[in-house]
Amino acid sequence: MGNIVEFRDTALIQLRQKVAALDEANADLLAFARGHSGAVAQIHEAALAALDAECLDHLIHIVTQEWPVILGLDAVALALVSGETAVRASAGGLQRIDIAVLEDRVDGPVVIMRGVEAGDPVFGPAAALVRAEALIRLDMPEPLPKGLLALGSRQGLGFDGGHGSELLSFLGAVVSRMIARWLI
């Protein structure tokens, strides 16, 4: 008589492993969706706060003072370059900066997100604390200045690509339009 091979136990073990892997993947997907949803809510809250600005000075205050709390960031800077003059606004106030700091960034990609050893010089003194940054180009019609919005976090890997860049691009567009509103 022949030997009977029992496949049931082996198949059951494999099935349990596959279900466990699917449960883990499902949990990861839910965590991502919840995180993305939270990021969308934060971006919307920041945009609405900017829309409440009554003048350019108020917008700068909202971006540099309120957005770090709204967005859960450690540093936010807003820089504008017009002709041979460049200025940056941050929690430390308004200062002139070297135009070379901004030249490549205001003509580069719309959004740059990266982990860094030290933040971009546009952060000023806070640059030493920044381990993850998002640099968002501000596009305004001529003859308005070119600009850059810099968001920084002490936690490395605080910014991811993909959908995050779309949200940050939207935030940059809101700031660009608000600045243009008062400068035109």
C-alpha positions in Angstrom: 0.0 0.0 0.0 1.2 3.5 -0.7 2.0 6.3 1.8 -0.5 9.0 2.5 1.0 12.5 2.6 -0.9 15.0 4.9 -1.0 18.4 3.2 -3.6 19.9 5.5 -1.3 21.0 8.3 1.3 22.5 5.9 -1.4 24.4 4.0 -3.0 25.7 7.2 0.4 27.0 8.4 1.0 28.7 5.1 -2.5 30.2 5.1 -2.0 31.6 8.7 1.3 33.2 7.6 -0.4 34.8 4.6 -3.2 36.1 6.8 -0.7 37.5 9.3 1.2 39.3 6.5 -2.0 40.8 5.1 -3.1 42.0 8.5 0.3 43.7 8.9 0.0 45.3 5.5 -3.5 46.4 6.3 -2.3 48.0 9.6 0.5 49.8 7.7 -2.0 51.1 5.1 -4.4 52.4 7.8 -1.5 54.1 9.6 -0.4 55.8 6.4 -4.0 56.9 5.6 -4.5 58.3 9.1 -1.2 60.2 8.9 -1.9 61.5 5.4 -5.4 62.6 6.6 -3.8 64.4 9.5 -1.3 66.1 7.2 -4.1 67.3 4.9 -6.0 68.7 7.9 -2.9 70.6 9.0 -2.2 72.0 5.6 -5.9 73.1 5.3 -5.7 74.8 8.7 -2.5 76.6 7.8 -4.0 77.8 4.5 -7.1 79.0 6.2 -5.0 80.9 8.7 -3.1 82.6 5.9 -6.4 83.6 4.2 -7.3 85.4 7.4 -4.3 87.7 7.1 -5.3 91.3 7.0 -2.0 92.6 5.5 1.4 91.4 4.4 2.9 91.9 7.9 0.0 89.9 9.4 0.6 87.1 6.8 4.3 87.0 7.7 3.4 86.7 11.4 1.0 83.9 10.6 3.5 82.0 8.5 6.5 82.4 10.9 4.7 82.4 14.3 1.5 80.4 13.9 2.4 77.8 11.3 5.1 76.1 13.4 2.3 75.2 15.9 -0.3 74.4 13.3 2.1 72.2 11.2 4.1 70.8 14.1 7.3 72.2 12.9 10.4 73.7 14.6 11.3 76.4 12.1 9.5 78.3 9.3 11.2 81.0 7.2 9.8 83.0 4.3 12.3 84.7 1.9 11.8 87.1 -0.9 14.3 88.2 -3.5 13.8 91.2 -5.8 16.6 92.5 -8.0 19.7 92.7 -5.8 17.9 92.6 -2.5 17.0 89.5 -0.5 15.2 89.4 2.8 14.0 86.6 5.1 11.4 86.6 7.8 11.4 84.0 10.6 10.5 83.8 14.3 13.6 86.1 14.8 12.2 88.9 12.7 13.0 90.3 9.3 16.6 90.4 8.1 18.5 91.0 4.9 20.3 87.9 3.6 22.9 87.2 0.9 21.1 86.9 -2.4 23.3 83.9 -3.3 21.5 81.9 -0.6 18.3 82.1 -2.6 19.3 82.2 -6.3 19.4 78.4 -6.9 16.3 77.7 -4.8 13.9 80.3 -6.3 14.6 79.0 -9.8 14.7 75.3 -8.9 12.1 72.6 -8.3 8.8 73.7 -6.8 9.3 71.5 -3.7 12.4 70.0 -2.3 12.0 67.6 0.7 15.1 66.1 2.3 16.8 65.0 5.4 19.8 67.2 6.3 22.7 67.4 8.8 21.9 71.2 9.1 19.1 73.1 7.6 19.3 75.5 4.6 20.9 78.9 5.4 17.5 80.5 4.8 16.5 79.3 8.3 19.1 81.6 9.7 20.2 80.7 13.3 17.6 77.9 13.4 19.4 76.0 10.6 21.6 74.2 13.1 18.6 72.6 14.6 16.9 71.4 11.4 17.2 67.7 10.4 14.4 67.6 7.8 13.4 70.4 5.5 11.0 71.3 2.8 11.9 74.1 0.5 8.9 75.4 -1.4 9.4 77.9 -4.3 6.9 80.8 -4.3 5.8 81.7 -7.8 4.4 85.2 -8.3 3.8 87.0 -11.5 6.4 89.6 -12.8 7.4 92.1 -11.6 6.8 90.7 -8.1 9.7 89.2 -6.2 10.6 85.5 -6.3 10.4 83.7 -3.0 10.9 80.6 -0.9 9.0 79.1 1.9 11.2 76.9 4.2 9.7 74.4 6.6 12.0 72.6 9.1 11.9 69.9 11.7 14.3 68.7 14.3 13.2 65.2 13.6 15.0 63.5 10.7 12.8 62.1 7.9 10.0 64.4 8.8 9.0 64.9 5.1 8.2 62.3 2.6 7.8 62.6 -1.2 4.8 61.9 -3.3 1.5 63.3 -2.0 3.3 65.4 0.6 4.9 67.4 -2.2 1.5 68.1 -3.7 0.2 69.4 -0.3 3.3 71.6 0.2 3.1 72.9 -3.4 -0.5 73.9 -2.6 0.6 75.7 0.6 3.3 77.6 -1.4 0.6 78.6 -3.9 -1.6 80.0 -1.2 1.3 82.1 0.2 2.3 83.2 -3.3 -1.2 84.5 -4.0 -1.5 86.1 -0.6 1.8 88.0 -1.1 0.7 89.0 -4.6 -2.5 90.4 -3.2 -0.7 93.0 -1.2 2.2 93.7 -3.5 0.2 94.4 -6.7 
